[in-house]
Amino acid sequence: MENWRTLNTIEGIDAIIEASNHKPQIIFKHSTTCGISANAHHKLENDFSELEGKVDFYYLDLLANRPISNAVADKTGVLHQSPQIILLKNGEVAYTVTHLAINPTKIAEHL
């Protein structure tokens, strides 16, 4: 998806949290070797129109960036899972969902 930004620094987490004060931010934690994660990724790409223009979307490759994933968990208080969506609004976690429950329509309901 061309609208995805890559989260690949710990400093980027703070920037995302700050940006959520102006526009909702989504972090998608994805494992490139997990079938369930691939399914969630596919769902998000196919149904992105539900979210397009309403959020900034960040992709976190867990295998390449596990320390960053751990820092996301520390900074948000959301226990690490994969695949996982973390929606941030007004500097706080507004919604989180994992595994097969990841659904763009449901995410949009929490914007």
N, CA and C atoms as an extended XYZ file, in Angstrom:
333
Properties=species:S:1:pos:R:3:atomname:S:1:resname:S:1:resid:I:1 pbc="F F F"
N         0.856       -1.178        0.000 N   MET     1
C         0.000        0.000        0.000 CA  MET     1
C         0.894        1.230        0.000 C   MET     1
N         0.653        2.100       -0.906 N   GLU     2
C         1.517        3.274       -1.039 CA  GLU     2
C         1.322        4.287        0.071 C   GLU     2
N         0.225        4.213        0.819 N   ASN     3
C        -0.052        5.187        1.875 CA  ASN     3
C         0.576        4.813        3.214 C   ASN     3
N         1.257        3.679        3.283 N   TRP     4
C         1.863        3.237        4.528 CA  TRP     4
C         3.217        3.916        4.707 C   TRP     4
N         3.454        4.354        5.907 N   ARG     5
C         4.764        4.884        6.273 CA  ARG     5
C         5.460        3.799        7.094 C   ARG     5
N         6.756        3.808        7.088 N   THR     6
C         7.511        2.797        7.827 CA  THR     6
C         7.922        3.352        9.184 C   THR     6
N         7.678        2.575       10.216 N   LEU     7
C         8.163        2.912       11.559 CA  LEU     7
C         9.427        2.095       11.782 C   LEU     7
N        10.570        2.786       11.809 N   ASN     8
C        11.832        2.062       11.951 CA  ASN     8
C        12.818        2.737       12.903 C   ASN     8
N        12.304        3.654       13.737 N   THR     9
C        13.139        4.254       14.781 CA  THR     9
C        12.315        4.404       16.055 C   THR     9
N        12.986        4.350       17.173 N   ILE    10
C        12.296        4.544       18.455 CA  ILE    10
C        11.808        5.989       18.557 C   ILE    10
N        12.575        6.932       18.025 N   GLU    11
C        12.152        8.334       18.050 CA  GLU    11
C        10.859        8.531       17.263 C   GLU    11
N        10.665        7.703       16.250 N   GLY    12
C         9.451        7.790       15.454 CA  GLY    12
C         8.192        7.523       16.260 C   GLY    12
N         8.308        6.715       17.300 N   ILE    13
C         7.149        6.419       18.145 CA  ILE    13
C         6.649        7.687       18.816 C   ILE    13
N         7.570        8.448       19.377 N   ASP    14
C         7.184        9.709       20.039 CA  ASP    14
C         6.555       10.671       19.042 C   ASP    14
N         7.088       10.703       17.831 N   ALA    15
C         6.526       11.584       16.800 CA  ALA    15
C         5.109       11.160       16.435 C   ALA    15
N         4.861        9.860       16.377 N   ILE    16
C         3.524        9.350       16.067 CA  ILE    16
C         2.553        9.709       17.189 C   ILE    16
N         2.975        9.513       18.424 N   ILE    17
C         2.111        9.849       19.564 CA  ILE    17
C         1.779       11.334       19.542 C   ILE    17
N         2.766       12.168       19.280 N   GLU    18
C         2.531       13.620       19.204 CA  GLU    18
C         1.596       13.960       18.051 C   GLU    18
N         1.815       13.356       16.895 N   ALA    19
C         0.972       13.628       15.723 CA  ALA    19
C        -0.474       13.215       15.958 C   ALA    19
N        -0.682       12.252       16.863 N   SER    20
C        -2.055       11.802       17.134 CA  SER    20
C        -2.900       12.882       17.802 C   SER    20
N        -2.263       13.954       18.269 N   ASN    21
C        -3.018       15.091       18.820 CA  ASN    21
C        -3.692       15.897       17.718 C   ASN    21
N        -3.267       15.677       16.471 N   HIS    22
C        -3.803       16.433       15.341 CA  HIS    22
C        -4.591       15.564       14.364 C   HIS    22
N        -4.226       14.284       14.299 N   LYS    23
C        -4.872       13.347       13.381 CA  LYS    23
C        -4.656       11.935       13.928 C   LYS    23
N        -5.665       11.070       13.868 N   PRO    24
C        -5.463        9.699       14.345 CA  PRO    24
C        -4.296        9.022       13.615 C   PRO    24
N        -3.574        8.206       14.376 N   GLN    25
C        -2.407        7.487       13.867 CA  GLN    25
C        -2.611        6.001       14.113 C   GLN    25
N        -2.235        5.175       13.149 N   ILE    26
C        -2.327        3.731       13.306 CA  ILE    26
C        -0.940        3.120       13.132 C   ILE    26
N        -0.600        2.238       14.070 N   ILE    27
C         0.603        1.422       13.948 CA  ILE    27
C         0.137       -0.007       13.677 C   ILE    27
N         0.623       -0.579       12.587 N   PHE    28
C         0.337       -1.975       12.256 CA  PHE    28
C         1.599       -2.780       12.481 C   PHE    28
N         1.585       -3.647       13.491 N   LYS    29
C         2.708       -4.540       13.763 CA  LYS    29
C         2.504       -5.804       12.943 C   LYS    29
N         3.482       -6.110       12.107 N   HIS    30
C         3.341       -7.193       11.134 CA  HIS    30
C         4.552       -8.117       11.161 C   HIS    30
N         4.275       -9.408       11.212 N   SER    31
C         5.323      -10.415       11.085 CA  SER    31
C         5.289      -10.965        9.665 C   SER    31
N         6.365      -10.810        8.958 N   THR    32
C         6.416      -11.214        7.548 CA  THR    32
C         6.440      -12.728        7.355 C   THR    32
N         6.554      -13.494        8.445 N   THR    33
C         6.578      -14.949        8.317 CA  THR    33
C         5.315      -15.618        8.875 C   THR    33
N         4.338      -14.832        9.259 N   CYS    34
C         3.128      -15.362        9.900 CA  CYS    34
C         1.941      -15.293        8.937 C   CYS    34
N         1.271      -16.411        8.746 N   GLY    35
C         0.116      -16.462        7.856 CA  GLY    35
C        -1.036      -15.591        8.327 C   GLY    35
N        -1.285      -15.554        9.622 N   ILE    36
C        -2.368      -14.711       10.149 CA  ILE    36
C        -2.030      -13.244        9.918 C   ILE    36
N        -0.782      -12.886       10.109 N   SER    37
C        -0.352      -11.509        9.876 CA  SER    37
C        -0.486      -11.157        8.395 C   SER    37
N        -0.149      -12.089        7.517 N   ALA    38
C        -0.303      -11.857        6.075 CA  ALA    38
C        -1.772      -11.640        5.723 C   ALA    38
N        -2.656      -12.401        6.351 N   ASN    39
C        -4.089      -12.243        6.125 CA  ASN    39
C        -4.562      -10.858        6.571 C   ASN    39
N        -4.126      -10.416        7.741 N   ALA    40
C        -4.498       -9.090        8.242 CA  ALA    40
C        -3.964       -8.003        7.315 C   ALA    40
N        -2.734       -8.158        6.871 N   HIS    41
C        -2.117       -7.205        5.943 CA  HIS    41
C        -2.936       -7.109        4.652 C   HIS    41
N        -3.336       -8.253        4.132 N   HIS    42
C        -4.144       -8.308        2.910 CA  HIS    42
C        -5.492       -7.607        3.114 C   HIS    42
N        -6.155       -7.874        4.248 N   LYS    43
C        -7.437       -7.222        4.551 CA  LYS    43
C        -7.288       -5.705        4.597 C   LYS    43
N        -6.234       -5.257        5.249 N   LEU    44
C        -6.009       -3.814        5.362 CA  LEU    44
C        -5.758       -3.190        3.995 C   LEU    44
N        -4.986       -3.849        3.165 N   GLU    45
C        -4.710       -3.310        1.831 CA  GLU    45
C        -5.959       -3.282        0.966 C   GLU    45
N        -6.765       -4.322        1.032 N   ASN    46
C        -7.953       -4.397        0.186 CA  ASN    46
C        -9.060       -3.445        0.613 C   ASN    46
N        -9.145       -3.163        1.904 N   ASP    47
C       -10.230       -2.332        2.419 CA  ASP    47
C        -9.736       -1.000        2.962 C   ASP    47
N        -8.598       -0.538        2.488 N   PHE    48
C        -7.997        0.686        3.009 CA  PHE    48
C        -8.876        1.909        2.791 C   PHE    48
N        -9.788        1.866        1.822 N   SER    49
C       -10.639        3.028        1.545 CA  SER    49
C       -11.449        3.437        2.770 C   SER    49
N       -11.706        2.490        3.682 N   GLU    50
C       -12.419        2.801        4.929 CA  GLU    50
C       -11.642        3.805        5.780 C   GLU    50
N       -10.324        3.811        5.632 N   LEU    51
C        -9.456        4.615        6.493 CA  LEU    51
C        -8.717        5.728        5.751 C   LEU    51
N        -8.679        5.638        4.450 N   GLU    52
C        -7.871        6.552        3.640 CA  GLU    52
C        -8.212        8.011        3.892 C   GLU    52
N        -7.172        8.799        4.148 N   GLY    53
C        -7.321       10.220        4.384 CA  GLY    53
C        -7.749       10.573        5.795 C   GLY    53
N        -8.155        9.582        6.567 N   LYS    54
C        -8.638        9.822        7.927 CA  LYS    54
C        -7.563        9.586        8.978 C   LYS    54
N        -6.528        8.837        8.606 N   VAL    55
C        -5.459        8.471        9.543 CA  VAL    55
C        -4.114        8.485        8.817 C   VAL    55
N        -3.062        8.556        9.610 N   ASP    56
C        -1.731        8.257        9.096 CA  ASP    56
C        -1.445        6.818        9.511 C   ASP    56
N        -0.915        6.037        8.582 N   PHE    57
C        -0.778        4.602        8.773 CA  PHE    57
C         0.695        4.216        8.769 C   PHE    57
N         1.145        3.581        9.857 N   TYR    58
C         2.538        3.170       10.003 CA  TYR    58
C         2.664        1.655       10.038 C   TYR    58
N         3.626        1.164        9.310 N   TYR    59
C         3.912       -0.262        9.179 CA  TYR    59
C         5.174       -0.566        9.970 C   TYR    59
N         5.092       -1.554       10.863 N   LEU    60
C         6.246       -1.965       11.650 CA  LEU    60
C         6.543       -3.436       11.373 C   LEU    60
N         7.646       -3.689       10.695 N   ASP    61
C         8.112       -5.043       10.401 CA  ASP    61
C         8.777       -5.578       11.672 C   ASP    61
N         8.093       -6.520       12.312 N   LEU    62
C         8.564       -7.018       13.608 CA  LEU    62
C         9.888       -7.751       13.531 C   LEU    62
N        10.088       -8.501       12.470 N   LEU    63
C        11.326       -9.279       12.375 CA  LEU    63
C        12.541       -8.385       12.216 C   LEU    63
N        12.377       -7.293       11.514 N   ALA    64
C        13.491       -6.369       11.292 CA  ALA    64
C        13.653       -5.363       12.430 C   ALA    64
N        12.583       -5.175       13.226 N   ASN    65
C        12.580       -4.082       14.204 CA  ASN    65
C        11.992       -4.484       15.558 C   ASN    65
N        12.377       -5.632       16.071 N   ARG    66
C        11.802       -6.081       17.340 CA  ARG    66
C        12.036       -5.089       18.490 C   ARG    66
N        13.212       -4.462       18.612 N   PRO    67
C        13.389       -3.480       19.697 CA  PRO    67
C        12.400       -2.300       19.586 C   PRO    67
N        12.062       -1.926       18.366 N   ILE    68
C        11.096       -0.840       18.186 CA  ILE    68
C         9.706       -1.310       18.604 C   ILE    68
N         9.367       -2.543       18.278 N   SER    69
C         8.092       -3.113       18.712 CA  SER    69
C         8.002       -3.130       20.238 C   SER    69
N         9.078       -3.515       20.894 N   ASN    70
C         9.103       -3.514       22.356 CA  ASN    70
C         8.924       -2.101       22.903 C   ASN    70
N         9.537       -1.129       22.243 N   ALA    71
C         9.399        0.265       22.679 CA  ALA    71
C         7.967        0.763       22.478 C   ALA    71
N         7.300        0.325       21.400 N   VAL    72
C         5.888        0.680       21.205 CA  VAL    72
C         5.067        0.159       22.379 C   VAL    72
N         5.312       -1.083       22.772 N   ALA    73
C         4.594       -1.671       23.910 CA  ALA    73
C         4.854       -0.865       25.184 C   ALA    73
N         6.103       -0.493       25.413 N   ASP    74
C         6.451        0.281       26.610 CA  ASP    74
C         5.788        1.651       26.611 C   ASP    74
N         5.831        2.328       25.478 N   LYS    75
C         5.325        3.698       25.408 CA  LYS    75
C         3.795        3.784       25.371 C   LYS    75
N         3.143        2.741       24.866 N   THR    76
C         1.677        2.776       24.765 CA  THR    76
C         0.994        1.983       25.874 C   THR    76
N         1.730        1.092       26.524 N   GLY    77
C         1.129        0.231       27.532 CA  GLY    77
C         0.326       -0.920       26.943 C   GLY    77
N         0.468       -1.144       25.627 N   VAL    78
C        -0.259       -2.217       24.949 CA  VAL    78
C         0.677       -3.411       24.800 C   VAL    78
N         0.285       -4.527       25.403 N   LEU    79
C         1.063       -5.756       25.337 CA  LEU    79
C         1.309       -6.154       23.887 C   LEU    79
N         2.534       -6.521       23.561 N   HIS    80
C         2.890       -6.898       22.198 CA  HIS    80
C         2.133       -8.138       21.736 C   HIS    80
N         1.571       -8.037       20.536 N   GLN    81
C         1.015       -9.177       19.825 CA  GLN    81
C         1.277       -8.949       18.338 C   GLN    81
N         1.072       -9.993       17.559 N   SER    82
C         1.267       -9.871       16.116 CA  SER    82
C         0.344      -10.842       15.394 C   SER    82
N        -0.330      -10.333       14.394 N   PRO    83
C        -0.413       -8.947       13.956 CA  PRO    83
C        -1.209       -8.124       14.962 C   PRO    83
N        -0.995       -6.817       14.919 N   GLN    84
C        -1.644       -5.933       15.884 CA  GLN    84
C        -1.826       -4.545       15.289 C   GLN    84
N        -2.976       -3.976       15.573 N   ILE    85
C        -3.271       -2.587       15.232 CA  ILE    85
C        -3.340       -1.798       16.524 C   ILE    85
N        -2.676       -0.663       16.568 N   ILE    86
C        -2.802        0.275       17.679 CA  ILE    86
C        -3.227        1.608       17.079 C   ILE    86
N        -4.399        2.071       17.452 N   LEU    87
C        -4.923        3.362       17.007 CA  LEU    87
C        -4.682        4.377       18.112 C   LEU    87
N        -3.998        5.454       17.771 N   LEU    88
C        -3.693        6.521       18.727 CA  LEU    88
C        -4.459        7.786       18.355 C   LEU    88
N        -5.094        8.384       19.360 N   LYS    89
C        -5.790        9.663       19.196 CA  LYS    89
C        -5.513       10.506       20.431 C   LYS    89
N        -5.259       11.779       20.216 N   ASN    90
C        -5.040       12.706       21.333 CA  ASN    90
C        -3.966       12.211       22.304 C   ASN    90
N        -2.911       11.618       21.742 N   GLY    91
C        -1.781       11.176       22.547 CA  GLY    91
C        -1.999        9.893       23.326 C   GLY    91
N        -3.133        9.224       23.094 N   GLU    92
C        -3.454        8.008       23.851 CA  GLU    92
C        -3.925        6.891       22.930 C   GLU    92
N        -3.881        5.674       23.444 N   VAL    93
C        -4.416        4.531       22.712 CA  VAL    93
C        -5.937        4.630       22.737 C   VAL    93
N        -6.540        4.668       21.553 N   ALA    94
C        -7.995        4.750       21.439 CA  ALA    94
C        -8.605        3.379       21.142 C   ALA    94
N        -7.808        2.502       20.529 N   TYR    95
C        -8.332        1.191       20.132 CA  TYR    95
C        -7.152        0.307       19.786 C   TYR    95
N        -7.277       -0.960       20.108 N   THR    96
C        -6.281       -1.935       19.703 CA  THR    96
C        -6.999       -3.233       19.362 C   THR    96
N        -6.470       -3.932       18.378 N   VAL    97
C        -7.065       -5.186       17.924 CA  VAL    97
C        -5.951       -6.059       17.363 C   VAL    97
N        -6.141       -7.369       17.466 N   THR    98
C        -5.098       -8.281       17.027 CA  THR    98
C        -5.668       -9.424       16.196 C   THR    98
N        -4.765      -10.097       15.541 N   HIS    99
C        -5.001      -11.339       14.823 CA  HIS    99
C        -6.174      -11.248       13.841 C   HIS    99
N        -7.045      -12.240       13.849 N   LEU   100
C        -8.124      -12.306       12.857 CA  LEU   100
C        -9.218      -11.276       13.094 C   LEU   100
N        -9.195      -10.599       14.235 N   ALA   101
C       -10.195       -9.559       14.522 CA  ALA   101
C        -9.871       -8.237       13.829 C   ALA   101
N        -8.711       -8.123       13.188 N   ILE   102
C        -8.350       -6.886       12.494 CA  ILE   102
C        -9.294       -6.696       11.314 C   ILE   102
N       -10.000       -5.557       11.336 N   ASN   103
C       -11.032       -5.276       10.341 CA  ASN   103
C       -11.089       -3.760       10.125 C   ASN   103
N       -10.822       -3.283        8.914 N   PRO   104
C       -10.818       -1.840        8.669 CA  PRO   104
C       -12.133       -1.146        9.037 C   PRO   104
N       -13.257       -1.801        8.839 N   THR   105
C       -14.546       -1.192        9.188 CA  THR   105
C       -14.634       -0.954       10.689 C   THR   105
N       -14.221       -1.933       11.464 N   LYS   106
C       -14.234       -1.790       12.926 CA  LYS   106
C       -13.249       -0.716       13.379 C   LYS   106
N       -12.092       -0.672       12.750 N   ILE   107
C       -11.111        0.359       13.093 CA  ILE   107
C       -11.712        1.739       12.826 C   ILE   107
N       -12.358        1.892       11.683 N   ALA   108
C       -12.958        3.183       11.309 CA  ALA   108
C       -14.000        3.638       12.323 C   ALA   108
N       -14.682        2.712       12.958 N   GLU   109
C       -15.686        3.060       13.972 CA  GLU   109
C       -15.070        3.765       15.171 C   GLU   109
N       -13.767        3.599       15.375 N   HIS   110
C       -13.094        4.184       16.538 CA  HIS   110
C       -12.359        5.486       16.209 C   HIS   110
N       -12.508        5.941       14.986 N   LEU   111
C       -11.882        7.213       14.623 CA  LEU   111
C       -12.706        8.318       15.210 C   LEU   111
